[in-house]
Amino acid sequence: MFPGRSSTGTTSTAKPSAYTPEEWGIGAGSGDASYNLIRSFYFSIFLTILFAGASLAALAFGVFGLFRGFPMALFMLFFGALFGFGVVQGFFNVRQEWRGRQARKLKGLRNPWFTASDDAAYQWFVRHPSPDVPMALEYFPDAVKFRDEARQNSL
């Protein structure tokens, strides 16, 4: 469950929006409340470009060094490949956030602010019921307390 910010900018005073991991974007894997979507998206683009340049430069020096017989050529090729992994990671981050933005745009959702565990989200929705988020196990799959309450009610 990924509760996000509401139309007023806070989740404590207005109707919340619940996001799927696909709609959340880059931050779906981040459980930190200090996550900043805007900074992370553009920083990922910046790092991808930076690592691409570093990787190409290291690979070019490595190939040049191989032809000239420099022993440092192997180190340059190694770092070229290492920086190449940074390019791949940046590409996946940007792609995930781009898909998240498109998914949010289709549903008219705003950018998410923070993530919470299913237990915390369940407790929040118990205190602030929403007609848009049914209190069902499929919406809180990892909520231990909700699962225990459902098990007790079924006995």
Sequence and secondary structure as in RCSB ss.txt:
>XXXX:A:sequence
MFPGRSSTGTTSTAKPSAYTPEEWGIGAGSGDASYNLIRSFYFSIFLTILFAGASLAALAFGVFGLFRGFPMALF
MLFFGALFGFGVVQGFFNVRQEWRGRQARKLKGLRNPWFTASDDAAYQWFVRHPSPDVPMALEYFPDAVKFRDEA
RQNSL
>XXXX:A:secstr
 EE   TTS SSSS   EE HHHHGGGGG   TT  HHHHHHHHHHHHHHHHHHHHHHHHHHHHHHHHT THHHH
HHHHHHHHHHHHHHHHHHHHHHHHHHHHHHHHT         HHHHHHHHHHS  TTS   TTTSTT HHHHHHH
HHHH 
